[in-house]
Amino acid sequence: MHDVRTLVGQRVFGLCLGYEELVDHDQLRHDPLLGALLGKLPRPCQARAR
């Protein structure tokens, strides 16, 4: 379960990026640039070290 702050943040980010429909937010989960900006993806140097 997500808290209200997380849900509102998701909505604001989605609107700012042009994702007006809530169903479009699933696409944001797989966006590599957004993931890297938010620190959700490993950095290239970390991925090579594995």
N, CA, C and O of each residue as an XYZ file, in Angstrom:
200
protein
N       0.843     -1.168      0.000
C       0.000      0.000      0.000
C       0.897      1.244      0.000
O       1.882      1.305      0.736
N       0.558      2.212     -0.812
C       1.341      3.442     -0.922
C       0.691      4.546     -0.100
O      -0.528      4.591      0.059
N       1.531      5.429      0.415
C       0.981      6.551      1.162
C       0.522      7.654      0.204
O       0.856      7.643     -0.981
N      -0.227      8.579      0.723
C      -0.814      9.646     -0.090
C       0.267     10.488     -0.762
O       0.115     10.892     -1.915
N       1.345     10.748     -0.053
C       2.422     11.565     -0.623
C       3.003     10.911     -1.878
O       3.267     11.592     -2.868
N       3.199      9.604     -1.837
C       3.727      8.885     -2.998
C       2.750      8.932     -4.163
O       3.157      9.150     -5.304
N       1.477      8.733     -3.889
C       0.467      8.738     -4.947
C       0.326     10.118     -5.589
O       0.197     10.229     -6.808
N       0.351     11.162     -4.772
C       0.264     12.522     -5.314
C       1.518     12.844     -6.131
O       1.431     13.455     -7.196
N       2.672     12.432     -5.630
C       3.916     12.644     -6.375
C       3.895     11.952     -7.723
O       4.330     12.516     -8.727
N       3.384     10.724     -7.743
C       3.279      9.992     -9.008
C       2.381     10.737     -9.985
O       2.691     10.847    -11.172
N       1.283     11.239     -9.482
C       0.334     11.966    -10.334
C       0.955     13.242    -10.884
O       0.795     13.554    -12.064
N       1.660     13.976    -10.039
C       2.293     15.231    -10.464
C       3.381     14.946    -11.502
O       3.441     15.617    -12.533
N       4.237     13.958    -11.238
C       5.268     13.602    -12.220
C       4.637     13.194    -13.543
O       5.093     13.611    -14.608
N       3.599     12.389    -13.478
C       2.925     11.948    -14.697
C       2.375     13.106    -15.500
O       2.543     13.160    -16.719
N       1.718     14.032    -14.822
C       1.173     15.194    -15.523
C       2.276     16.055    -16.131
O       2.145     16.530    -17.259
N       3.354     16.256    -15.392
C       4.466     17.071    -15.899
C       5.123     16.442    -17.123
O       5.633     17.147    -17.994
N       5.109     15.120    -17.183
C       5.734     14.416    -18.299
C       4.766     14.141    -19.444
O       5.132     13.499    -20.428
N       3.530     14.627    -19.318
C       2.566     14.477    -20.402
C       1.723     13.224    -20.325
O       1.019     12.899    -21.281
N       1.776     12.514    -19.218
C       0.948     11.322    -19.040
C      -0.308     11.750    -18.283
O      -0.321     11.794    -17.053
N      -1.369     12.066    -19.040
C      -2.567     12.625    -18.427
C      -3.469     11.554    -17.823
O      -4.175     11.821    -16.850
N      -3.455     10.366    -18.376
C      -4.315      9.290    -17.889
C      -3.566      8.459    -16.856
O      -2.366      8.217    -16.992
N      -4.269      8.031    -15.840
C      -3.630      7.213    -14.808
C      -3.150      5.877    -15.351
O      -2.174      5.323    -14.847
N      -3.822      5.351    -16.373
C      -3.397      4.071    -16.936
C      -2.043      4.198    -17.647
O      -1.352      3.200    -17.849
N      -1.671      5.418    -18.023
C      -0.372      5.644    -18.667
C       0.784      5.527    -17.688
O       1.936      5.394    -18.102
N       0.494      5.575    -16.407
C       1.565      5.549    -15.416
C       2.319      4.233    -15.408
O       3.457      4.181    -14.941
N       1.713      3.172    -15.914
C       2.433      1.904    -16.007
C       3.617      2.039    -16.958
O       4.648      1.396    -16.757
N       3.482      2.868    -17.989
C       4.593      3.114    -18.911
C       5.747      3.816    -18.205
O       6.912      3.580    -18.525
N       5.425      4.677    -17.249
C       6.466      5.387    -16.509
C       7.332      4.423    -15.700
O       8.521      4.673    -15.502
N       6.744      3.328    -15.234
C       7.501      2.349    -14.442
C       8.648      1.758    -15.240
O       9.657      1.345    -14.670
N       8.496      1.717    -16.567
C       9.499      1.085    -17.418
C      10.360      2.092    -18.161
O      11.149      1.706    -19.023
N      10.228      3.357    -17.849
C      11.005      4.402    -18.513
C      12.404      4.441    -17.895
O      12.546      4.802    -16.727
N      13.446      4.073    -18.662
C      14.797      3.997    -18.095
C      15.351      5.353    -17.652
O      16.070      5.421    -16.656
N      15.036      6.415    -18.360
C      15.542      7.738    -17.977
C      14.934      8.178    -16.650
O      15.646      8.662    -15.771
N      13.638      8.014    -16.505
C      12.985      8.394    -15.259
C      13.499      7.535    -14.101
O      13.719      8.038    -12.999
N      13.687      6.247    -14.353
C      14.220      5.362    -13.319
C      15.613      5.779    -12.879
O      15.934      5.740    -11.692
N      16.436      6.177    -13.835
C      17.791      6.611    -13.500
C      17.768      7.926    -12.720
O      18.529      8.104    -11.769
N      16.896      8.839    -13.124
C      16.801     10.126    -12.435
C      16.322      9.973    -10.998
O      16.741     10.721    -10.116
N      15.451      9.011    -10.766
C      14.897      8.812     -9.429
C      15.706      7.835     -8.596
O      15.350      7.540     -7.455
N      16.799      7.332     -9.166
C      17.655      6.421     -8.419
C      17.081      5.027     -8.274
O      17.457      4.304     -7.351
N      16.188      4.634     -9.152
C      15.557      3.321     -9.081
C      16.280      2.284     -9.932
O      16.014      1.089     -9.802
N      17.178      2.714    -10.788
C      17.936      1.794    -11.625
C      19.395      1.807    -11.191
O      19.896      2.833    -10.730
N      20.080      0.676    -11.334
C      21.499      0.682    -10.996
C      22.281      1.563    -11.967
O      21.961      1.638    -13.153
N      23.279      2.207    -11.460
C      24.138      3.016    -12.323
C      24.957      2.090    -13.192
O      25.211      0.953    -12.795
N      25.389      2.541    -14.384
C      26.138      1.666    -15.288
C      27.380      1.049    -14.622
O      27.683     -0.118    -14.869
N      28.086      1.792    -13.802
C      29.278      1.253    -13.165
C      28.902      0.169    -12.166
O      29.668     -0.778    -11.986
N      27.744      0.273    -11.506
C      27.298     -0.748    -10.565
C      26.855     -2.004    -11.309
O      27.088     -3.118    -10.840
N      26.225     -1.834    -12.455
C      25.749     -2.982    -13.225
C      26.919     -3.810    -13.749
O      26.828     -5.037    -13.795
N      28.018     -3.163    -14.146
C      29.181     -3.886    -14.649
C      29.927     -4.612    -13.556
O      30.579     -5.623    -13.813
N      29.840     -4.110    -12.344
C      30.579     -4.726    -11.239
C      29.983     -6.049    -10.809
O      30.653     -6.837    -10.142
N      28.745     -6.308    -11.174
C      28.072     -7.557    -10.770
C      28.507     -8.694    -11.568
O      28.039     -9.813    -11.355
